[in-house]
Structures are given as C-alpha cells and as structure tokens.
Amino acid sequence: MIREIRLFGDPVLRQTAEPVTEFDAQLRSLVADLRETMYEAGGIGLAAPQVGVGMRVFVYDLDEEGVAAGSLVNPTISEPAGKCREEEGCLSFPDLTEMVERPEQVKVEGFDENGDPVCLVASGMLARCLQHETDHLDGIMFFDRVSPMKRRMLLKKWRKQRD
C-alpha cells in the first residue's frame, strides 16, 4: 500500500523513532508499504517516520549501483572512515538539494524485517543513503548537516515553494 510521505514541518520527522521489539506480520507489512511508497516516489531510501510511523526501520534500493534492495531495523552505524561531499535530497523535502559532507564508508548493523541480523560495510552512495535514512530515525534532516547559512537558504526556498 502506498502511504503518504510526510513533508518537512510534520512533527513526526523531528522525533526519535522507537526501537522495534516485535518482528511480526505488522512489521513486514510496514516494510512492504515503505518499499512500494519509495518506488512510487522515485527514491532510493525511505524511513518509517517519513510515512508517520515512529519506528526504527527503513528501506533502501540503489539498483543502479548493483546493490540489492534491503531493509534495516534498529540500525547502528559505526566505523566511519573518510569524508565525501555529495549532493543530497529528501522525499520529505522535495525538489531541494544541497551538498552534504558525510563519512565515505561506514559499518551498519541491524536486522531485516524477519529479525535476521544484517551487517553492511558500505561506501559511496550506499553509505550516504544508509546514513541519511538512519538520521531520519533520530529526527535529523539532511539540511541539519549543512552550514547555518545554507540551511537558512534552503528553508527560505522551501517556504517560497509552499506559498
């Protein structure tokens, strides 16, 4: 089922999501909905808070990079290495992008929707995607990671688009 993507300004996007404790049919249904919604919106990742669900889960699919689609539940990021500045955007902040510096490589551990352990050592766009979606679980938007001046410019553009 395609769900409505919440846009910047919705309070759920600024809340810390709760850890998942039950790996059940409801969770698997949420993951399926997240995946369908992400594909419909043309994204490469989507976190549960972006559809109004305060749970620590997201999906990703970077097919063009040869990375299999996946889901991560209760992810933790460790072992950051290197730095890389790349353009980033967000389905909850559509049509606006900015250069964001993030670690070039990270280790991400968590579970899939069935409760099976997942451990990824990711670099490049996959590392960026996993970090971006994990940020959503902590109430952080990509523009929180740019300079105050660039953030003000982005927010001004956002307000202008909405008027």
C-alpha positions in Angstrom: 0.0 0.0 0.0 1.4 3.4 -1.0 1.4 5.7 2.0 1.5 9.5 2.2 5.0 10.8 2.6 5.2 13.4 5.4 6.8 16.7 4.5 9.2 18.9 6.4 7.2 20.6 9.1 5.4 17.5 10.2 6.4 16.9 13.9 7.0 13.1 13.4 10.1 14.0 11.2 11.8 15.6 14.2 11.1 12.8 16.8 13.4 10.0 17.7 11.8 6.8 16.5 11.2 3.9 18.9 13.2 0.6 18.6 11.3 -2.3 17.0 10.7 -5.1 19.5 8.4 -7.4 17.5 9.4 -8.9 14.2 5.9 -9.8 13.1 3.5 -9.6 10.2 2.7 -5.9 11.0 6.4 -5.0 10.6 6.7 -7.0 7.4 3.6 -5.2 6.1 5.1 -1.8 7.0 8.4 -2.7 5.2 6.4 -3.7 2.1 4.5 -0.4 2.3 7.7 1.6 2.7 9.2 -0.2 -0.3 6.2 0.4 -2.5 6.0 4.1 -1.4 9.7 4.6 -2.1 9.4 3.2 -5.6 6.3 5.2 -6.4 8.1 8.4 -5.2 11.3 7.5 -7.2 13.5 7.5 -4.1 16.4 5.3 -3.1 15.5 5.1 0.6 12.5 5.7 2.9 12.3 5.7 6.7 9.2 4.8 8.7 8.9 8.3 10.2 8.6 9.7 6.7 5.2 7.9 6.5 4.2 8.9 10.0 5.3 5.7 11.8 7.7 6.3 14.7 9.6 3.0 14.4 13.3 2.5 13.8 13.0 0.9 10.3 13.8 1.9 6.8 14.2 0.5 3.3 16.7 1.2 0.5 17.3 0.3 -3.1 20.2 1.5 -5.1 19.6 -0.8 -8.1 21.7 1.4 -10.4 24.7 0.7 -8.2 24.3 -3.1 -8.2 23.2 -3.0 -4.6 20.3 -5.3 -3.7 17.2 -3.8 -2.1 17.0 -4.2 1.6 15.5 -3.1 4.9 17.2 -2.2 8.2 15.5 -2.4 11.6 17.2 -0.9 14.6 20.3 0.1 12.7 23.5 1.3 14.3 26.3 3.0 12.5 30.0 2.5 13.4 33.5 2.7 12.0 33.1 5.9 9.9 36.1 6.4 7.5 37.0 9.2 5.1 34.9 12.1 4.1 32.9 12.8 1.0 30.8 15.8 -0.1 27.9 14.9 -2.4 24.5 16.4 -3.3 21.7 15.1 -1.2 17.9 15.5 -1.4 15.0 14.0 0.5 11.5 12.8 -0.3 10.2 14.8 2.8 11.9 17.9 1.5 11.2 17.6 -2.3 12.8 19.5 -5.1 15.6 20.9 -2.9 19.2 19.5 -2.7 22.4 20.6 -1.1 26.0 19.4 -0.8 26.4 17.4 2.4 29.6 16.1 3.9 29.4 12.6 5.4 31.8 9.7 6.0 32.7 7.9 2.8 32.5 4.5 4.4 30.5 3.1 7.4 29.6 -0.1 9.0 25.9 -0.6 9.6 24.4 -3.3 11.8 20.8 -4.2 12.5 18.1 -6.6 11.4 15.9 -7.2 8.4 12.1 -7.3 8.7 12.3 -11.0 9.7 14.6 -10.4 12.6 17.7 -11.8 10.8 21.0 -10.0 11.5 22.3 -7.6 8.8 25.8 -6.2 8.7 26.9 -4.0 5.9 30.2 -2.3 5.3 29.2 0.3 2.8 30.9 3.1 0.8 29.8 5.6 -1.7 26.2 6.2 -2.4 25.1 3.2 -0.3 26.9 4.6 2.7 25.3 8.0 2.2 21.8 6.5 1.8 22.2 4.4 5.0 23.4 7.4 7.0 20.6 9.6 5.6 17.9 7.1 6.5 19.4 6.4 9.9 19.4 10.2 10.5 15.6 10.2 9.9 15.2 7.7 12.7 16.9 10.2 15.0 14.8 13.2 13.8 17.6 14.6 11.8 17.1 16.1 8.3 19.9 16.3 5.7 19.9 20.1 5.8 20.8 19.9 9.5 24.2 18.8 8.3 25.0 21.9 6.3 26.2 25.3 7.4 23.7 27.7 9.1 23.8 30.0 6.1 23.0 27.2 3.6 20.3 25.9 5.9 18.6 29.3 6.0 18.7 29.5 2.2 17.2 26.0 1.8 14.4 26.8 4.3 13.7 30.1 2.6 13.4 28.3 -0.8 11.1 25.7 1.0 8.8 28.4 2.3 8.7 30.1 -1.1 7.7 26.8 -2.8 4.9 26.3 -0.4 3.4 29.8 -0.7 
